[in-house]
Amino acid sequence: MSDTLVLIHGFPLDGSMWDFQDGALSGVVQVLAPSLPGFGGSPAAGPTMTMDAAARAVFAAMDAANADSAVVCGISMGGYVAFEMWRQQPQRFRGLVLANTRSGADDDAGRQRRLDLSARLEAEGNGFLVESPGPLLSDSAGEELWGDVRSIVAAQPAASIAAAARGMAERPDSTGDLASISVPAMVITSSGDTLIPANVTAPMADLITDATLETIDGAGHLSNMESPGEFTMLLERHLTVCGLL
């Protein structure tokens, strides 16, 4: 089945962060929102969830659903996984959506922060991260949405969150791969994202041959959850461009 949309979640959540998009679009295309290794009850990948291991898990989900090709959408960490998928099997892409993510690797300070987070998670559990998950939403996000985000974070094992942080710390710089992307692409950023600001995400659109740039006004880092209707509308538009709608 080729009319498939693959949604890859961000850190430190699971595939349930896409529930709105899944519900809105599953009637017109096959929607896959797999949880990456160790998240959402899926088997863990060991002490480090590399982007390679994550990419292979998504391809396995596609294989199980008989999805030979798909429009792939990755948000935040999911974007890092999408880059690895492109390097491995570009022929399986009908299109690409990169949301609230970046192509560059971490600098030394960023890598150390991720390793420090991993060590703390393994020492203390995930409670501190549930209480203070960082700037995943904008300053104007309501308590109900924050509650939803914290509930998803709380459901993830501390060891799996730590493994993903280590995997992101060692991910490669994907900036050099942007020029090779030969399918229609959409880059989405949001004006309230302080974790990966718009001025970090937006330049990717200039380096991809067939890319459009969209900005969701007011939303924070998890733009698909904070502005679900607008995000889904953008996905529908891109699915049309890619010939799936």
Secondary structure, DSSP 8 states (H G I E B T S, - for coil): ---EEEEE--TT--GGGGHHHHHHHTTTSEEE----TTSTT-----S---HHHHHHHHHHHHHHTT-SSEEEEEETHHHHHHHHHHHH-GGGEEEEEEES--SS---HHHHHHHHHHHHHHHHH-SHHHHH---SSS-TT--HHHHHHHHHHHHTS-HHHHHHHHHHHHT----GGGGGG--S-EEEEEETT-SSS-HHHHTTHHHHSTTEEEEEETT--SSHHHHSHHHHHHHHHHHHHHTT--
